[in-house]
Amino acid sequence: MRCPVLIAAFAGITLTANSQFTILPQAGFENSNTKISYNNLPYFSPVPQMQPKFGLRADYKFKNGFGPFAGLSTSRPLVSYSFTDPEKGMTEYSASMGNMQAQLQAGLQYTSKPIFFKKQTSASKTSKTTGKPTTSNHSYYSSGCSRNYSYSGCGAKKSNTAEKTKHQNTGWALRLQPSAGIGFIPSDVEDLVTTPAGMQNNYTYNAGNSKTTLLTSMGFEFAKNEKRLFTLSVNYFKGLGNNSTSFTSESAGKTTTTLLNSTLSGWGATLGIPISFTKKPKTTTTQKVEQRPKYDYQKYRVDCRYRCRKTI
């Protein structure tokens, strides 16, 4: 009953996430390595455990790049190790993978700044002042003793500084996303199950039955033109706690004590498509304009001619 309640709680948190959250559906594979030690003998892996993996992850990122995450993922670390004769349990046994389980995840994640495969490009446009104005911006007049200029438009002239500079983050970019956390499987599976089998008992040891797991991951988020495309994650996990058990059996008047231990570790890789609800800040460009007064060139021409005639 606890597992559906926790899953429902996680779904509620995901649905009520605000615009600063990112939802990451994931699909990939997981390679668990569950090893068993029989009566303190060296550990061995009874079956290979490569299987597909699916998950859903939600994370919240602060301005400094750090933020918590919560997730729900499939997991299949159990190995059912069965035998009937405890004295021959090391050689006469059957092993199979356990059922699929749901694992709840939580921890802390860091997202680095984008690393561009190519340098950022900038488009700048400048205007330079010359001793004599060009005909495209204003007209030039000369009448004897004076020179007059007529500025086109409203008489405004752009300054000789950069009138527009715009940085464009184009091309492919990469963000690193290391994370660490804890995984919890809300399961009530027993370590040892004993069932009658004729004149003997059948013993089934559920190896790798660790409810708590240490999770580490390195994510590689790829983006193009500031658009987040996909995230490739490489994961490593290790079971916490001691999954050991022992039992006593009698055969032909002889009492035998059997000790079973197991360890759990593994790695995997997933591919996810980030769905981000973060609002992008609006970028604005400013243009510096230097105002110049208007000139009435006809008035100056009349004054100049008047002064020239008066002098002659």
Protein Blocks (a to p, Z undefined) as FASTA:
>chain_A
ZZmmmmmmmmmmmmmpcfkbccddddddddddddddeehiacddfbdcbdcddddddddd
dfkopacddddddddfbccdddfblklmmmnccddddddddddddddddddddddfbdcd
dddddddddfbdcfklmccddehjaccdddehjhpacdfbdfbdcdddedjddddddddd
ddddddfbdfbdcddehjbccddddehiafbdcdddddddddeehiafbdcddddddded
jddddddddeehiacddddddddddddddddddddfbdcddddddddddddddddfklmm
mmmmmmmmmmZZ
